[in-house]
Amino acid sequence: MVKGKAWVLAKTFEGEPTEANFRLINEEIPAPKQGEFVTEAVCLTVDPYMRTGMAGSAVGKVLMGEQVSRVTESKNSEYPVGALVQCYSGWRSRSLVNPKENPEALRLRKVPNLGGKDSSIALGVIGMTGVTAYLGFLEVCQPKAGDTVLVSGAAGAVGSVVGQIAKIKGCRVIGSAGSKQKCDWLKSLGFDYVFNYKDVKLDDALKAAAPKGIDCFYDNVGGEKAYRVLEHMNNYGRMCVGGAISTYNTGKEPLVPSPFRNILQKRLKVQGFVIFDWDSKFQESRTQLLRWVNEGKLKYRETVHNGFDNMPKAFVSLFSGANTGKMIVKV
Ligand SMILES: NC(=O)c1ccc[n+]([C@@H]2O[C@H](COP(=O)([O-])OP(=O)(O)OC[C@H]3O[C@@H](n4cnc5c(N)ncnc54)[C@H](OP(=O)(O)O)[C@@H]3O)[C@@H](O)[C@H]2O)c1
C-alpha cells in the first residue's frame, strides 16, 4: 500500500472555474493484484474539455484527465516496473491501473521512444491535442495546396499544430490569438497573417487577411466570432468544428444569427470532430507528428506549472489565455 494525492471536485462549476472548485485529498493505493500495476505521475495535462466534462461530475469525485506516469509496482509483465505509460487515470499523483477495467475510458498506451525529448510531448504535440489537430484538420477540412486556412485559438495546443500542418500542406494560413506575444510566436512558426482578436474587429481583420475568402476554417473558439467567419468563406469551403472554448463558461451558446444561410448557399462542408472517435488512427497520426517534430517541421511550446498541488491553478488559467501551446503540470 502506498499513499497518493488526488484532486476532487469541491463544488459544482458556476461560470468561470476558480481554485475553490477543487479540493486536495490523500488516497491509499492498494498493492496491485494479478494483471494490475501502480504508477506515479510524471506530468499531467489540463484541457479546456475538462470544464464541460466535469460539469456534471459529482462533488467529491476525482477529476478526469490524462497523465504520463511511471510504473512503480507491477503484477503485469506487459507493464514492468520503470515502464512509462499514459492513460486517463485522473488528477492523481499515484494510481492503481487495471488495463482490463473500462479500457475505453482508460485509453492506456505505452509512451513511444521520444529520442530524448521530454515525455510531456506525449500529452501535447504528439498526444491528444496534436492528434486532434492532425486528424480534425486533414480529415474534415481536406486541405489542398493554395487554400486559405483560418485557425482560431491559433496559439493553443491544437491551433498551433493545425496552422503548422496547413503550412506543411502548402496552404496560406491565418491565425487569431489573444496577445501580441502569441501572435509574434505564430509569425515565427510561419503563419502568413496573424491578428489579436481582442484588438481588431473580426470582419476588418478577415477582409485584410483573406480578400479572396477562406477555404478552410478550423474553429477552436465557437460563439459569435465563429458565426461571423462564415460570411468570409468561399463556396464549397470546409469547416471543422473542433472546440468552442468561448462558450464553455457561459452555460449556453450566445444568441447569434443562424449560420445556415451561409452553409446552404455556399455549399459549405461543416463537421464536428471528437478525438475519441478516432482511436484507430491515433498511432499512425502520432508517428507522423513525431517525424515532423524530429525533422524540425513542427515546433511546439509548453506552458509548464511545477507541482501536483498546482493542477487547479493551471486549469483555471486556461480560460484567461495564460498558456501558449500545451499547458502541462510536471510533478
Ligand atoms: N474536438 C476534440 O476532440 C477536441 C480535442 C482537444 C481540444 N478540443 C477543443 O479545442 C479547443 C482548443 O483546445 P486546446 O487544448 O488547444 O486549448 P488551449 O488553446 O491550449 O487553451 C485555451 C486557449 O483558448 C483561448 N481562449 C480562452 N478563452 C477564450 C475565449 N473566450 N475566446 C477566445 N479564445 C479563448 C486562450 O488563448 P487566447 O489568449 O488566444 O485567447 C487559451 O490560451 C478547445 O475548445 C478544446 O475544448 C477539442
The ligand as an SDF file (V2000), in Angstrom:
LIG
                    3D

 48 52  0  0  0  0  0  0  0  0999 V2000
  -12.7920   18.0110  -30.6840 N   0  0  0  0  0  0  0  0  0  0  0  0
  -11.9250   17.3920  -29.8970 C   0  0  0  0  0  0  0  0  0  0  0  0
  -11.8610   16.1740  -29.8190 O   0  0  0  0  0  0  0  0  0  0  0  0
  -11.0060   18.2780  -29.0730 C   0  0  0  0  0  0  0  0  0  0  0  0
   -9.7840   17.8150  -28.5980 C   0  0  0  0  0  0  0  0  0  0  0  0
   -8.9350   18.7330  -27.9280 C   0  0  0  0  0  0  0  0  0  0  0  0
   -9.3570   20.0500  -27.7360 C   0  0  0  0  0  0  0  0  0  0  0  0
  -10.5750   20.4340  -28.1880 N   0  0  0  0  0  0  0  0  0  0  0  0
  -11.0410   21.8260  -28.0780 C   0  0  0  0  0  0  0  0  0  0  0  0
  -10.1970   22.6070  -28.8990 O   0  0  0  0  0  0  0  0  0  0  0  0
  -10.0650   23.9150  -28.3310 C   0  0  0  0  0  0  0  0  0  0  0  0
   -8.5940   24.2290  -28.1080 C   0  0  0  0  0  0  0  0  0  0  0  0
   -8.0660   23.2940  -27.2040 O   0  0  0  0  0  0  0  0  0  0  0  0
   -6.5550   23.4340  -26.7340 P   0  0  0  0  0  0  0  0  0  0  0  0
   -6.2100   22.2290  -25.9790 O   0  0  0  0  0  0  0  0  0  0  0  0
   -5.7330   23.8390  -27.8900 O   0  0  0  0  0  0  0  0  0  0  0  0
   -6.6650   24.6290  -25.6890 O   0  0  0  0  0  0  0  0  0  0  0  0
   -5.6010   25.7690  -25.4910 P   0  0  0  0  0  0  0  0  0  0  0  0
   -5.6580   26.6140  -26.7120 O   0  0  0  0  0  0  0  0  0  0  0  0
   -4.3280   25.2030  -25.1050 O   0  0  0  0  0  0  0  0  0  0  0  0
   -6.1120   26.6820  -24.2560 O   0  0  0  0  0  0  0  0  0  0  0  0
   -7.1260   27.5230  -24.3390 C   0  0  0  0  0  0  0  0  0  0  0  0
   -6.8420   28.8420  -25.1190 C   0  0  0  0  0  0  0  0  0  0  0  0
   -8.0770   29.2710  -25.6550 O   0  0  0  0  0  0  0  0  0  0  0  0
   -8.1060   30.6970  -25.7080 C   0  0  0  0  0  0  0  0  0  0  0  0
   -9.3600   31.1940  -25.1150 N   0  0  0  0  0  0  0  0  0  0  0  0
   -9.7770   31.0410  -23.8500 C   0  0  0  0  0  0  0  0  0  0  0  0
  -10.9780   31.6350  -23.6810 N   0  0  0  0  0  0  0  0  0  0  0  0
  -11.2970   32.1840  -24.8920 C   0  0  0  0  0  0  0  0  0  0  0  0
  -12.4110   32.9400  -25.3620 C   0  0  0  0  0  0  0  0  0  0  0  0
  -13.4450   33.2530  -24.5650 N   0  0  0  0  0  0  0  0  0  0  0  0
  -12.4130   33.3510  -26.6600 N   0  0  0  0  0  0  0  0  0  0  0  0
  -11.3740   33.0460  -27.4760 C   0  0  0  0  0  0  0  0  0  0  0  0
  -10.2990   32.3400  -27.0860 N   0  0  0  0  0  0  0  0  0  0  0  0
  -10.2750   31.9090  -25.8030 C   0  0  0  0  0  0  0  0  0  0  0  0
   -6.9220   31.2030  -24.8980 C   0  0  0  0  0  0  0  0  0  0  0  0
   -5.9660   31.7450  -25.8240 O   0  0  0  0  0  0  0  0  0  0  0  0
   -6.0350   33.2890  -26.2880 P   0  0  0  0  0  0  0  0  0  0  0  0
   -5.0090   34.0130  -25.4530 O   0  0  0  0  0  0  0  0  0  0  0  0
   -5.6730   33.2030  -27.7350 O   0  0  0  0  0  0  0  0  0  0  0  0
   -7.4110   33.7930  -26.0390 O   0  0  0  0  0  0  0  0  0  0  0  0
   -6.3860   29.9640  -24.1990 C   0  0  0  0  0  0  0  0  0  0  0  0
   -4.9840   30.0090  -24.0450 O   0  0  0  0  0  0  0  0  0  0  0  0
  -10.8740   23.9060  -27.0450 C   0  0  0  0  0  0  0  0  0  0  0  0
  -12.1430   24.4430  -27.3450 O   0  0  0  0  0  0  0  0  0  0  0  0
  -10.9690   22.4380  -26.6980 C   0  0  0  0  0  0  0  0  0  0  0  0
  -12.0860   22.1560  -25.9260 O   0  0  0  0  0  0  0  0  0  0  0  0
  -11.4070   19.5790  -28.8420 C   0  0  0  0  0  0  0  0  0  0  0  0
  1  2  1  0
  2  3  2  0
  2  4  1  0
  4  5  1  0
  4 48  2  0
  5  6  2  0
  6  7  1  0
  7  8  2  0
  8  9  1  0
  8 48  1  0
  9 10  1  0
  9 46  1  0
 10 11  1  0
 11 12  1  0
 11 44  1  0
 12 13  1  0
 13 14  1  0
 14 15  2  0
 14 16  1  0
 14 17  1  0
 17 18  1  0
 18 19  2  0
 18 20  1  0
 18 21  1  0
 21 22  1  0
 22 23  1  0
 23 24  1  0
 23 42  1  0
 24 25  1  0
 25 26  1  0
 25 36  1  0
 26 27  1  0
 26 35  1  0
 27 28  2  0
 28 29  1  0
 29 30  1  0
 29 35  2  0
 30 31  1  0
 30 32  2  0
 32 33  1  0
 33 34  2  0
 34 35  1  0
 36 37  1  0
 36 42  1  0
 37 38  1  0
 38 39  2  0
 38 40  1  0
 38 41  1  0
 42 43  1  0
 44 45  1  0
 44 46  1  0
 46 47  1  0
M  CHG  2   8   1  16  -1
M  END
$$$$
